[in-house]
Amino acid sequence: MTPTETFAHYRVLSPPGPEGGKTVAVFQGASGDLQAQAAQSGAPLSVFVGSADVAGVSLRVFTPGKEKGTSDSGALAALAFLQPQGVLLDVVDVTMGGEVMPAQLCGGEWLLRQGDVTARKVEADLSPLGVTGGTAWIASAGRPNLAVEVADLAALEGFTPDADAISGLNRATDTTGLILFTMGGPNRADVSFRAFGPLKGFLEDGASSNMFACLVGVLGVTGRLPTTTNMIRGAQRMPGAPSRLTAQFTPADNGAADVWVGGRAERFQP
């Protein structure tokens, strides 16, 4: 950042190539009218670094219209911005919106701790989704989500979400979001998925750390986590906005323990 610049743009959780991921503006310092600065940044998400030292980072996160509170993507962008400055250890606490989330640098990517994930198989009527023959699980890393496996990548990418159908299924299963997934994927992904949450206020999320953590738990109870490594790559396949996420995990009989999720954040000039 040059003396004339006030913020830098980052692409967060992006797959290889020039597109995808989430765009975040990172501001060095949190002073003045933060909401006005966020609105002028040209990014859908802006994060302001209030303080940073070897043990912790304090952030405030805004959309162009309001303060967001917490954002994994915002935290990952801020950590990537600060790390070359030499002010952070490889393990730090990130404070946002009154919450504290541990973060660690792993293989050049920052990961945020999502916690332990539990998962169990459940019977559910999937016909309102237009999904036939699918198997469903309820998985939770603090918020219960319904995970449904589809036949292949074509079925995943061809799915057309219906907010009413998804909301009805979530209410019927006492869950808050829907994850559709299939094994494998582009760029040597271990698993591909899409994440929906009309009950949370959005139809589809392009990069969801919490939902990927839940999916890791489902893969744990079905015996499909890697056995030669404790890392897994996920390709999130929202049409027109692909993302790639990395998770670190400890296998557990009822899901996965100590799950951390993150990915790369690269500075770019819009």
Sequence and secondary structure as in RCSB ss.txt:
>XXXX:A:sequence
MTPTETFAHYRVLSPPGPEGGKTVAVFQGASGDLQAQAAQSGAPLSVFVGSADVAGVSLRVFTPGKEKGTSDSGA
LAALAFLQPQGVLLDVVDVTMGGEVMPAQLCGGEWLLRQGDVTARKVEADLSPLGVTGGTAWIASAGRPNLAVEV
ADLAALEGFTPDADAISGLNRATDTTGLILFTMGGPNRADVSFRAFGPLKGFLEDGASSNMFACLVGVLGVTGRL
PTTTNMIRGAQRMPGAPSRLTAQFTPADNGAADVWVGGRAERFQP
>XXXX:A:secstr
  TT  EEEEEES  SSSS SEEEEEEES  S HHHHHHHSSSSEEEEEEEE SSEEEEEEE SSSB    HHHH
HHHHHHHGGGT   SEEEEEETTEEEEEEEETTEEEEEEEEEEEEEE    GGGT  S  EEEEESSSEEEEEE 
SSHHHHHH    HHHHHHHHHHHT SEEEEEEE  GGG SEEEEEEEGGGTEEEESS HHHHHHHHHHHHHTT S
 SS SEEEEEE  TT  EEEEEEEEEETTEEEEEEEEE EEEE  
